[in-house]
Amino acid sequence: MTRADIGDIPTQNPCAQCGTPIPFPDWIEPGEGRISYLWKCQACGYHFEAIAIFDEPVTVPLAA
């Protein structure tokens, strides 16, 4: 089974509008078989969502 890890968070994703690298996503939402990332470009203000879909379920540890 695959596990989501802080080291797995994508960084430097290019803005879908202007291409400027975005250091990290504003929001991460795990779901069944996928993780959604919300990105906001500081250069042009464009918001967009990227979704990673996995063949195996992703387990996200719960906070204690």
N, C-alpha and C positions, 0 to 999 in steps of 0.2 A: 504494500500500500504506500502511496506517495504522501509525503508530509510537507505542508507549507512551512517555510522557514524564512526568517528575516533576510537571510542572504539570497533568497530567491526573488525578492522584490526587484522588478525591473527599474533601472535608472537610466538617465540620459535619453529617454524616449523622445524622438523628434516630434515637434508640434505638427499635427495633421494639416494645419493651415499655412504656417510660415516656415516650418522646418527647424526652428530654434530648439536645441536640446532642453528638455525639462528634467531637472535633477531627480525628482521622485513623484509618484502619484499623490494626489490630494486625498484620495479615498480608496480603500481596498475592501472589497466585499466578497468573501468566499461563499460558494454555493456548492450544490451537489454536482461534482464533475467539472467545475469551472471556478475561476476567480476573475472578478471584474475589477478593473482599475479605472478610476476617474482622474483625468489629467487636465490641468489648467496651465496655459501658457502665460507666463508673466510678461512676455514681449508683446503679444498681440491680444491677449485676453480670451482666446479661443478655448472652449471646453470640449473634451471628447472622451469617450469611453473605449477601452480596449478590453477584450475578453480572452482569457487563456482557457482552452478546453482540454481536459485530460482524459486519456483512455482509462485510467484508474482513478477511483475516488481520492480526493484530497482531504486529509485530516488536519484540522486546525485545533491546536490545544486550547482548552478553555482556561481563562484566568482563574487563579486560585484565590 
